[in-house]
Structure formats: C-alpha cells, structure tokens
Amino acid sequence: MQALSQILLAVFPALVIVAALKDATSFTIPNWISGLLILAFFPAAFAAGLPLGVLGVSLAVGAACLVAGIGMFAAGWIGGGDAKLFAAAGLWLGTGAAIPFIIYTAVAGGLLAVFLVSLRADWSRSVLPAGPRWVERLRAPKGEAPYGVAIAAGALLAFPQSALFAIAAA
C-alpha cells in the first residue's frame, strides 16, 4: 500500500509541472490536467489513509480556491485554466499548505512578472536571438503572462507542507 501511495502522490507534482509547461508554451492549461488532478486526489487520499475529516477540509479548501480563482478570472487577473489549476492544487494541499501556497504563488508571480518585463524590454531584443514561436509569444510587448507557471511553482513548494504529503511520507 505504501508503494501505491507514493506512486499516486507523484501524480500531483507531475501534473502541475505539465500544466506549467503547457501554459508557458501555449498560454492555455487544458481542462484534462485540472480534471485529472481532481480525480487523482481521491485515490491518493485513500491510499495514504487521509482521515475523512482532513479529506473534508481539503474539499473545502479546493472549493475556496475555486471561488477565489473565479473572482480573479472575473477581474481579468488570471485565465480560466489558471483558476481551475488553482482550485485543483488547493484540493491537494489542504489547510496546512494553503497559506504557504498562496504566498509562494504570489512571490512566484512577482518573479514571473519581473522576468517577463525583462524579456519584453527593448534591450533584450538586441541581445537575445529570436526563439521558437512560444518564446516569441512570451517576448511579445503587452503580452499575457502564463500565470499557471507561478501557480505550479507555489503548489510544488507548498506540497511538502500538506497533510497528504505528511501522511504518505510517514
């Protein structure tokens, strides 16, 4: 059961990394990634022996993250895929890692913004050669920001502080 728990636990980092890569290269996070994260949470939680009370709280955190994500989407701050990824990550992270997740995501978002401003600066065009199409999209002045990258970074950094990780690692 321990090996199964470890395998199921690896689904979370793998899928958030895939989400970040998809967002960086296409400015979209496919629905199947967030959907699979949500579906995979339940067997991972049961295999790890997550208590039902903690499972319920994780569902509440995921729902709260969905509401927050919808609000940020409505305000035009993030895309719809970002909102769904934020909610799916919140489900996996639960209360123990929720605040670190928010803080890490905000810091990663700030670093992403600084990186994109530098990448989009006039001086960088003369120094850096043209790259693949997805890199040129990142370099486009007044372009969008692939915030899924920041959400994924925040989720990966906060994951070791989650109840699910702690129970499965014990």
CORURQUI-V277429 format. One record per helix or strand of 2 or more residues. SS is the DSSP state (A for helix, B for strand). FROM is the first residue (numbers start at 0). LEN is the number of residues. If there is no record, write none. Layout:
# CORURQUI-V277429
SS_FROM_LEN, SS_FROM_LEN
This chain:
# CORURQUI-V277429
A_1_25, A_30_18, A_51_23, A_79_41, A_121_6, A_132_7, A_147_12, A_162_7
